[in-house]
Amino acid sequence: MKTACVMSVVSAVVLLCGAAMGQDLAVRGAKVYTAAGKVIEDGVVIVKGGKIAAVGKAAEVPLPQGVKVLQAKVVTPGLVDVRGTVGVSGLFNTKHDSDQLERSAPIQPELRAIDAYNPMDALVEYVRGFGVTTVQTGHAPGELISGQTIVVKTAGNTVDEALVKSPSMVVATLGPAALEGGNKAPGTRGKQIAMLREELIKAKEYAAKRKTKGEAKGEEKDAAAGDEADDKKKDKGGERNLRLEMLADVLDGKVPLAITANKTQDIDNCLRLAEEFKFKLVLDMAAESYMLTDRVKAAGVPVMLHPSMARAVGDAENQSFETAATLQKAGVAFAIQSGYEGYVPKTRVVLFEAAIAAANGLTFEQALASVTINAAKILGVDARVGSLEVGKDGDVALYDGDPFEYTTHCVGTVIEGKVVSEGVH
């Protein structure tokens, strides 16, 4: 029965191979998990023009005439990886495809992930083969502020074709991973916070000066009828600073600051800093967050939780398989990430990481939400992805059994109505 199901899906996918983006199709599943309501037995998802046009029971949702139909035992929304480095850290673990971390300075919020992302890297295709359709990727932990992230679809030949959101977040690191040696700063946790505070104060002052200068310039232009030479004089000393501009956007709430922190003292420092400067904080990795659930919940801070099977070493030595369940019980918003690995293939697969969480306290639906709708909400892209609802992007994952069972295969991945992965993975 299982083989027959796989073969039927493969055949259907082959028929759709090479179809244009935005193709009309129907995806039918013995079980359809929408991440927006109850499971639908014998359900169907209709995609038209790249968007979901209908979701419901197959007996109640008429199929458009002549539309191609994919079938699988289980259908879910395309998976959303809330934090990774795929497409920035490459498959081969060599210098030429390792753009995830710039080591020349400890504070570099001006580094744009959009300038480093390679949509054609083999790792993008690899994670897509397991049903991952959307990823927040970019600079890895390891410097005090290592750069920016973007949200992309795992399809497209150029970054512009793949792009969903840029910038998504500015990413920082507290703890031993971002400490420098050889008497270079920062060499201690106290210095890390002092440097961050100093830079945020500079950004605040820089934004205030630019605002004052812009208002004064507007008044002078009105009075002087836009004298060009005079404007040039007034601009003197007002050079742009990309680093401070990006941090000013953080302080304005335009872009969240995601801080990698595992120890309780580092998590507490994150919360204190966010409270002081009133920026949108997102906790990254957060191995010991289960010890601070009340504090994290009260602050309204979401968590991009470490991969369930990440190595419990260094400042992550106290991580637990049950942290996801603890955060769920405490009412803390979280999603499970793939993270960054310093060895081949440099990425984990959120499907497998959520499966471990499902075996350690989460229900199936809660685990699925942690790599679909919850992740989309944290990234601010839930109007487009994360659940199977009318009007959202036609991103769908197909499996020949329970997605969290190790014997199950992803047998099809659809992004905006196009079949981008086929066969058994």
C-alpha positions in Angstrom: 0.0 0.0 0.0 2.8 2.4 1.0 4.7 1.7 -2.2 1.6 2.2 -4.3 1.0 5.6 -2.6 4.5 6.7 -3.2 4.4 5.7 -6.9 1.1 7.5 -7.5 2.5 10.7 -6.0 5.7 10.4 -8.0 3.7 9.9 -11.2 1.6 12.9 -10.5 4.6 15.0 -9.7 6.4 13.9 -12.9 3.4 15.1 -14.9 3.7 18.5 -13.2 7.5 18.8 -13.5 8.6 21.9 -15.4 5.3 23.6 -14.9 5.4 27.4 -14.7 5.2 29.1 -11.3 1.6 29.9 -10.4 0.2 26.7 -12.0 -3.3 25.6 -11.0 -3.4 22.2 -9.2 -5.1 20.2 -6.5 -3.4 18.5 -3.6 -5.4 15.7 -2.0 -4.5 14.0 1.2 -5.9 11.2 3.4 -5.2 13.7 6.2 -4.7 17.4 5.6 -3.2 19.4 8.5 -3.9 23.1 7.8 -2.2 24.5 10.9 -5.3 26.7 11.1 -7.9 24.3 12.4 -8.8 20.7 12.8 -7.3 18.0 10.6 -9.3 17.3 7.5 -9.9 13.7 6.7 -9.8 13.0 2.9 -9.1 16.7 2.3 -8.1 18.7 -0.7 -6.2 22.0 -1.3 -6.9 23.9 -4.5 -4.2 26.2 -5.8 -4.9 28.8 -8.5 -2.4 31.4 -9.7 0.0 30.4 -7.0 -2.4 31.1 -4.2 -4.7 28.8 -2.2 -8.2 29.1 -3.6 -10.0 26.4 -1.4 -9.3 24.0 1.4 -11.8 21.4 2.7 -13.1 17.9 2.4 -12.7 16.4 -1.1 -16.4 15.6 -1.1 -17.3 19.2 -0.6 -14.7 21.0 -2.7 -15.2 20.6 -6.4 -12.0 20.2 -8.5 -11.5 22.6 -11.3 -11.9 20.8 -14.7 -8.7 19.4 -16.1 -6.6 20.3 -13.1 -3.6 18.1 -12.2 -4.0 16.3 -8.9 -1.3 15.3 -6.4 -2.1 12.7 -3.7 -0.4 11.7 -0.5 -1.3 10.2 2.9 -0.5 13.4 4.8 -0.5 17.0 3.5 0.8 19.9 5.5 1.7 23.6 4.9 5.2 24.1 3.5 7.5 24.0 6.4 9.0 27.3 7.7 12.5 27.3 9.2 12.6 30.2 11.6 16.4 30.6 11.7 19.2 29.1 9.7 22.1 29.9 7.4 21.3 27.8 4.4 22.3 29.5 1.1 24.8 31.6 3.0 26.8 28.7 4.5 27.3 26.3 1.6 27.3 22.6 1.1 31.1 22.1 0.7 32.4 23.5 4.0 35.1 25.4 2.2 36.1 29.1 2.3 34.5 30.0 -1.0 31.0 29.0 0.1 31.2 30.1 3.8 29.8 33.6 3.9 27.9 33.2 7.1 30.3 35.0 9.4 32.6 38.0 8.9 35.4 38.0 11.5 37.0 41.4 10.8 35.0 43.4 13.4 32.7 42.5 16.4 29.8 44.9 15.4 28.6 44.8 11.8 24.8 45.3 11.5 25.3 46.8 8.1 26.1 43.4 6.5 23.1 42.4 4.4 22.2 38.8 3.9 20.6 39.7 0.6 24.2 40.3 -0.7 25.4 36.9 0.5 22.5 34.5 -0.2 23.0 32.0 -3.0 19.6 30.5 -4.1 21.4 27.9 -6.3 23.4 26.3 -3.4 22.8 22.6 -3.1 21.7 22.9 0.5 18.6 25.0 -0.5 17.5 22.1 -2.8 18.4 19.6 0.0 16.0 21.2 2.7 13.4 21.7 0.0 13.3 18.0 -0.5 12.0 17.5 3.0 9.1 20.0 2.6 10.8 23.2 3.7 9.5 26.0 1.6 10.4 29.2 3.6 13.6 30.0 5.5 15.0 32.9 7.5 18.6 32.8 6.6 21.6 35.0 6.9 24.6 35.7 9.2 25.5 33.1 11.8 26.1 33.6 15.5 29.7 34.2 16.5 30.2 38.0 16.6 28.6 40.6 18.9 26.5 41.8 15.9 27.2 39.6 12.9 24.7 41.2 10.4 21.2 40.9 9.0 18.9 38.1 7.9 16.4 37.7 5.1 13.3 35.5 4.6 13.3 33.6 1.3 11.4 30.8 -0.4 13.5 27.7 -1.2 12.9 28.2 -5.0 14.1 30.7 -7.6 17.3 31.2 -9.5 18.0 34.6 -8.1 17.7 36.2 -4.7 15.1 38.6 -6.0 12.9 35.6 -7.2 13.3 33.9 -3.8 12.9 37.0 -1.5 10.0 37.4 0.9 11.4 39.9 3.3 14.6 42.0 3.7 15.9 42.8 6.1 14.2 40.4 8.5 16.2 40.8 11.6 19.6 42.0 12.9 21.4 39.2 14.6 23.7 39.4 17.7 25.4 37.0 20.0 26.0 37.1 23.8 28.2 34.6 25.7 31.4 32.8 24.9 30.8 32.3 21.2 31.3 36.1 20.7 34.2 36.6 23.0 37.5 37.6 21.5 40.9 36.4 22.5 44.3 38.1 22.5 43.2 41.1 24.6 40.7 42.2 22.0 37.3 43.4 22.8 34.9 42.0 23.9 36.7 39.8 26.2 34.1 39.4 28.9 30.3 39.4 29.2 30.4 42.8 30.9 32.3 44.2 27.9 29.8 42.7 25.5 26.9 44.5 27.1 28.9 47.7 27.4 29.7 47.7 23.7 26.2 47.0 22.7 24.8 49.7 24.9 27.4 52.2 23.6 26.5 51.4 20.0 22.8 51.7 20.6 23.2 55.0 22.3 25.3 56.2 19.3 22.5 55.0 17.0 19.9 56.9 19.0 21.9 60.1 18.9 22.6 59.7 15.2 18.9 59.2 14.3 18.0 62.3 16.4 20.6 64.4 14.6 19.5 63.2 11.2 15.9 64.0 12.1 16.7 67.5 13.3 18.9 68.1 10.3 16.2 67.0 7.9 13.5 69.2 9.6 15.8 72.2 9.5 16.8 71.5 5.9 13.2 71.3 4.9 12.5 74.7 6.5 15.5 76.3 4.9 14.6 74.9 1.5 11.2 76.5 1.7 12.8 79.8 2.7 15.6 79.7 0.2 13.6 78.1 -2.7 16.0 75.2 -2.8 19.3 76.9 -3.4 21.5 74.0 -4.5 24.8 75.4 -3.4 23.4 76.3 0.0 22.1 72.8 0.4 25.5 71.3 -0.2 26.9 73.5 2.5 24.2 72.4 5.0 24.9 68.8 4.2 28.6 69.1 5.3 29.3 66.8 8.2 26.0 64.9 7.7 27.5 61.8 6.0 25.5 58.6 6.2 26.6 55.8 8.6 25.1 52.4 7.5 25.9 50.8 10.8 24.1 53.3 12.9 21.3 53.6 10.3 20.5 49.9 10.8 20.7 50.1 14.5 18.4 53.1 14.4 15.9 51.0 12.6 16.2 48.5 15.4 15.5 51.2 18.0 12.5 52.4 15.9 11.0 49.0 16.0 11.3 48.5 12.2 13.6 45.5 12.5 13.8 43.1 15.5 17.1 42.3 17.1 17.6 38.6 17.5 20.2 37.7 20.1 21.8 34.3 20.4 22.0 33.5 24.1 22.0 30.1 25.9 22.9 30.7 29.5 20.3 32.2 31.9 22.7 35.1 32.6 22.9 35.9 28.9 19.2 35.5 28.4 18.6 37.8 31.3 21.0 40.4 29.8 19.1 40.3 26.6 15.8 41.0 28.4 17.4 43.8 30.4 18.8 45.4 27.3 15.5 45.2 25.4 13.7 46.7 28.4 16.2 49.6 28.5 16.2 50.5 24.8 12.6 49.3 24.0 13.5 47.4 20.8 11.8 44.3 19.6 13.8 41.3 21.0 13.8 37.8 19.6 15.7 35.1 21.6 17.8 32.8 19.5 18.8 29.3 20.5 18.0 30.0 24.2 19.1 26.6 25.6 18.3 27.5 29.2 15.1 29.4 28.5 13.1 26.7 30.3 14.5 28.2 33.6 13.2 31.7 32.8 9.8 31.0 31.3 7.9 33.5 33.5 10.4 36.3 32.7 10.3 35.6 29.0 6.5 35.3 28.9 6.1 38.6 30.9 8.4 40.4 28.4 6.4 39.1 25.4 9.6 37.9 23.7 9.4 35.0 21.2 12.0 32.3 21.0 13.7 30.8 18.0 14.5 27.6 19.8 17.7 25.6 19.2 17.4 22.4 17.1 16.2 19.6 19.3 19.2 17.5 18.5 21.9 20.2 18.6 25.0 19.2 20.5 24.8 19.9 24.2 28.2 21.4 24.6 29.7 24.7 25.7 27.1 27.2 26.9 24.4 24.9 25.6 25.4 22.1 27.9 22.1 22.3 29.9 19.7 22.2 26.9 16.8 19.7 27.1 14.7 17.8 24.7 11.7 19.0 26.6 12.3 22.7 26.3 9.8 23.1 23.5 7.1 21.4 25.6 8.0 23.6 28.6 7.7 26.8 26.5 4.4 25.5 25.1 3.0 24.9 28.6 4.2 28.3 29.8 2.6 30.1 26.8 5.8 31.4 25.4 5.7 31.9 21.6 8.4 29.8 20.0 9.4 28.0 16.8 12.1 25.3 16.3 15.0 26.3 14.0 17.6 24.4 12.0 20.5 26.6 13.3 24.1 26.7 12.1 26.5 23.8 12.2 30.2 24.3 11.7 30.6 21.0 9.8 29.1 19.4 6.7 26.3 19.9 5.7 26.1 23.0 7.9 22.3 22.8 8.3 19.8 20.6 10.1 16.3 19.9 8.9 13.4 21.4 11.0 11.2 18.4 10.1 13.5 16.1 12.1 14.0 18.6 14.9 10.3 19.0 15.4 9.9 15.2 15.4 12.1 15.0 18.4 10.1 17.6 20.2 6.9 15.7 19.3 8.5 12.7 21.1 9.3 14.8 24.2 6.1 16.5 25.2 4.6 18.3 22.2 1.5 17.0 20.5 1.7 16.4 16.7 -0.2 19.6 16.0 2.0 21.6 18.4 5.2 20.2 16.8 3.9 21.0 13.3 2.9 24.5 14.4 6.5 25.0 15.6 7.8 24.7 12.0 4.9 26.2 10.2 2.5 28.9 11.5 4.4 29.7 14.7 7.6 30.3 12.7 5.7 32.4 10.2 4.3 34.6 13.0 7.7 35.2 14.6 9.0 36.2 11.2 6.0 38.5 10.4 5.2 36.6 7.2 2.1 34.7 8.4 -0.2 36.6 6.0 1.5 34.6 3.2 2.8 31.4 4.6 2.7 29.0 7.5 -0.9 27.5 7.1 -3.2 26.2 4.4 -5.8 29.0 4.2 -7.5 30.7 1.3 -5.5 33.6 0.0 -2.1 32.4 1.2 0.7 31.2 -1.0 0.3 27.8 -2.5 3.1 26.2 -0.5 2.4 22.6 0.4 4.4 19.5 1.6 3.3 16.0 0.9 4.3 12.9 2.9 3.7 9.1 2.5 3.0 8.8 6.2 3.3 10.6 9.6 5.9 13.3 8.8 7.5 12.8 12.2 8.2 9.1 11.8 11.7 8.4 10.6 10.4 5.8 8.0 8.2 8.5 6.3 9.3 10.2 3.1 8.5 13.6 1.7 7.1 12.8 -1.7 6.4 16.3 -3.1 7.0 19.9 -2.3 5.0 22.7 -3.9 5.9 26.4 -3.8 3.4 28.9 -5.0 1.7 26.3 -7.2 4.9 24.9 -8.7 6.2 21.4 -7.9 9.8 22.1 -6.9 10.7 18.7 -5.4 9.5 15.3 -6.4 9.9 11.6 -5.5 11.0 10.1 -2.2 13.3 12.0 0.2 
